[in-house]
Amino acid sequence: MKQTVDQAVAAIRPDPGSRLPDVGLSIFAVMSQKAAAAGALNLAQGFPDFPPPQSLQQQLKKHIDAGHHQYSPLAGVPLLRAQIAAKTRHCYGVEVDPDTEVTVTTGATEALFSTITAMVRPGDEVILLDPAYDSYAPAVRLAGGKTVHVALQPPDYRPDWDQLAAVVTDKTRMIMLNTPHNPCGSLLGHDDYQRLQQIVAGTGIFLISDEVYEHIVFDGQTHISMLQYPQLRERAFVMSSFGKTYHATGWKVGYCVAPPDLSWELRRIHQFVTFCVTTPMQHAIADALEDPTHYEELPAFYQAKRDAFRAALSGSRFKLLPCHGSYFQLLDYSAISSENDVDFANRLIDEHGIASIPVSVFYQQRIDHKVLRFCFAKDAATLARGGELLCAI
Ligand SMILES: Cc1ncc(COP(=O)(O)O)c(C=O)c1O
């Protein structure tokens, strides 16, 4: 019998044997592609539809013209690390050593991946609070670790520390936290850090604190960094992202602050994942950080967008959940439909021309609270149009 080309290739080529066979294209890409195909308004993917500050773009051009085209030191351009240390002092009153405690990474994504690869060994358990950012669990699995999930509940999505303490075992290697929280918009407070401190005291547990939205907090509240707690900081990898802070998600520049020995473990991996981060971007961001005005104005800038989006929804049948930080607004649609959130989100694209992210996809158990995530890092006209479309449902 005649073989097809595929059959012939299959006969001579081994099966790739995927390391993540159950992982498909990320939900953000799926919903964005669907939105583009349907011509729908895309409030699904979490990136701004406005540019980085002009001054930052000019700094980038300046550094390209100045010939900053070669590898930087693997930990990052020294001036950028010094500026990160200065920002950490300015924002949190905390001293960090730019040489031994700050590592510049290819976005927070690489900081997360390299840290997990460095720290998680086969058989280790890593506790995640669901809904959790989508890159956490695959990275833990690739390192041979097992994720243990504790579910946060609407409307406030506050951590239940007793529940978390109950899943700690002698195999627990790491706990991962995210504040301000994507997708929930919730913040960790002093009491949360106190409880965490009690839970990890005397254990061998390490911590990842994903603080990429550190400068996006509302209503006069302040972001509290894990770096402010010496007993947590000594075992923590604290991450941030200039993509979020400077409306430049495509630049992929982030960083991780950790004690010297932990930073060194991260750097062992980072040097082979990417070696260093795009050099001219690092120089441009170092220049921008000289003036804190931009990130000091971010809370008001994004609060105006959050408030505009919420006001545009005032006549709708959606219930607005609290949003204290990040650039995401959760909407409960249980008064509108009993469909599951994935079906409902798909129908919003097909029938109502607006794309969002169903929150169940961030839960390992696919828990469906009938809640969708909308990104409000958009210009005023887009937010107004989003409000119109949603009010019509
Ligand atoms: C909670 C969280 N962590 C990490 C990242 C990744 O950040 P970066 O774009 O700097 O890799 C994102 C991006 O959306 C995020 O929302």
The ligand as a Gaussian input file, in Angstrom:
#p B3LYP/6-31G(d) Opt

LIG

0 1
 C        1.293000      38.363000      37.093000
 C        2.265000      38.443000      35.977000
 N        3.496000      37.955000      36.137000
 C        4.415000      38.010000      35.167000
 C        4.108000      38.551000      33.932000
 C        5.146000      38.574000      32.857000
 O        5.798000      39.799000      32.783000
 P        6.773000      40.168000      31.554000
 O        5.923000      40.646000      30.443000
 O        7.682000      41.195000      32.116000
 O        7.495000      38.906000      31.196000
 C        2.824000      39.065000      33.699000
 C        2.471000      39.615000      32.385000
 O        1.322000      39.748000      32.041000
 C        1.882000      39.011000      34.751000
 O        0.643000      39.486000      34.587000

